[in-house]
Amino acid sequence: MLFQRRGTSHSRNLVSEFQYSPGTARSYLSHLARQGLLEKVFGGYQLTSKGRARTRYFDTFGCGGIGCPLCKGRVGYLTCPNCGHRISKEEAKISKEKDFVVVVRHPGVYCGICSTLIVDEARARLLGIAKEA
């Protein structure tokens, strides 16, 4: 997160980091300050204790969004972005590459219900998921 890396950030940092317009960046910072997550200090804004607690929560548990690529696997299970089926991280396995007549299925964790790719092999390894035997 930008505020964890920099400590104090200004609207111009949001403009360069996220390509927001200057007005949107200022509005966003003001909104987070009104929620008590940021406080205005000399040189910009910094996280409040409430903001640091919120950041720690999302670092640990993720946002809960089914399709969020940053949060998949943080809560002990993987959720299919297509059908919502949940697979525990212990039960999930990285499938081997499979060559069908028309298409190649690359290694990764796939949904057991609808066969949608949940996470690719690289992300699955980062999550500590083993390959299938």
LINLIN-V849351 format. One record per residue. N is the residue number from 1. RES is the residue in one small letter. SS is DSSP state (alpha for helix, beta for strand, coil for the rest). PSI is psi in whole degrees, 0 to 359 (NA if undefined). OMEGA is omega in whole degrees, -180 to 180 (none if undefined). Layout:
n | res | ss | psi | omega
N | RES | SS | PSI | OMEGA
N | RES | SS | PSI | OMEGA
This chain:
n | res | ss | psi | omega
1 | m | coil | 145 | -176
2 | l | alpha | 316 | -176
3 | f | alpha | 331 | 177
4 | q | alpha | 321 | -180
5 | r | alpha | 316 | -172
6 | r | alpha | 338 | -175
7 | g | coil | 295 | 178
8 | t | beta | 134 | -180
9 | s | beta | 156 | -179
10 | h | coil | 164 | -179
11 | s | alpha | 327 | 180
12 | r | alpha | 334 | 176
13 | n | alpha | 322 | 176
14 | l | alpha | 324 | 178
15 | v | alpha | 313 | -178
16 | s | alpha | 324 | -177
17 | e | alpha | 317 | -172
18 | f | alpha | 3 | -179
19 | q | coil | 34 | 173
20 | y | coil | 157 | 170
21 | s | coil | 156 | 180
22 | p | alpha | 320 | 179
23 | g | alpha | 318 | 179
24 | t | alpha | 319 | -180
25 | a | alpha | 314 | 179
26 | r | alpha | 318 | 180
27 | s | alpha | 318 | -180
28 | y | alpha | 315 | 178
29 | l | alpha | 319 | 178
30 | s | alpha | 320 | 179
31 | h | alpha | 315 | 179
32 | l | alpha | 328 | 177
33 | a | alpha | 319 | 178
34 | r | alpha | 331 | 177
35 | q | coil | 353 | 180
36 | g | coil | 14 | -179
37 | l | coil | 334 | 178
38 | l | beta | 155 | 173
39 | e | beta | 145 | -179
40 | k | beta | 128 | 178
41 | v | beta | 172 | 177
42 | f | coil | 122 | 179
43 | g | coil | 4 | 177
44 | g | beta | 224 | -179
45 | y | beta | 152 | 173
46 | q | beta | 162 | 180
47 | l | beta | 141 | 172
48 | t | coil | 178 | 176
49 | s | alpha | 323 | 176
50 | k | alpha | 320 | 178
51 | g | alpha | 320 | 178
52 | r | alpha | 320 | 178
53 | a | alpha | 318 | 179
54 | r | alpha | 319 | 179
55 | t | alpha | 317 | 177
56 | r | alpha | 320 | 179
57 | y | alpha | 310 | -178
58 | f | alpha | 330 | 175
59 | d | alpha | 326 | -178
60 | t | alpha | 312 | -171
61 | f | alpha | 345 | -177
62 | g | coil | 180 | -175
63 | c | coil | 347 | -180
64 | g | coil | 357 | 177
65 | g | coil | 129 | -176
66 | i | coil | 319 | -175
67 | g | coil | 3 | -175
68 | c | coil | 115 | -177
69 | p | coil | 339 | 180
70 | l | coil | 339 | -173
71 | c | coil | 352 | -177
72 | k | coil | 128 | 174
73 | g | coil | 356 | -177
74 | r | coil | 338 | -174
75 | v | coil | 13 | 178
76 | g | coil | 356 | 176
77 | y | beta | 162 | 176
78 | l | beta | 142 | -179
79 | t | beta | 130 | 179
80 | c | coil | 127 | 180
81 | p | coil | 345 | -178
82 | n | coil | 307 | -174
83 | c | coil | 350 | 178
84 | g | coil | 2 | 179
85 | h | coil | 137 | -179
86 | r | beta | 138 | 177
87 | i | beta | 129 | 178
88 | s | beta | 150 | -180
89 | k | coil | 330 | 179
90 | e | coil | 324 | -179
91 | e | coil | 336 | -177
92 | a | coil | 141 | 177
93 | k | coil | 147 | 176
94 | i | beta | 117 | -179
95 | s | beta | 154 | 179
96 | k | coil | 160 | 175
97 | e | coil | 136 | -178
98 | k | beta | 128 | -178
99 | d | beta | 106 | 174
100 | f | coil | 172 | -178
101 | v | coil | 318 | -174
102 | v | coil | 330 | -172
103 | v | coil | 157 | 176
104 | v | beta | 129 | 175
105 | r | beta | 116 | -177
106 | h | coil | 159 | 179
107 | p | coil | 144 | 179
108 | g | beta | 183 | 177
109 | v | beta | 123 | -177
110 | y | beta | 152 | 178
111 | c | coil | 136 | 178
112 | g | coil | 346 | -179
113 | i | coil | 306 | -173
114 | c | coil | 1 | 178
115 | s | coil | 23 | 176
116 | t | coil | 142 | 176
117 | l | beta | 125 | 178
118 | i | beta | 308 | 174
119 | v | beta | 146 | 178
120 | d | beta | 173 | -174
121 | e | alpha | 316 | -178
122 | a | alpha | 314 | -180
123 | r | alpha | 322 | 179
124 | a | alpha | 321 | 178
125 | r | alpha | 320 | 177
126 | l | alpha | 329 | 180
127 | l | coil | 357 | 178
128 | g | coil | 24 | 180
129 | i | coil | 134 | -178
130 | a | coil | 160 | 175
131 | k | beta | 151 | 177
132 | e | coil | 153 | -177
133 | a | coil | NA | none
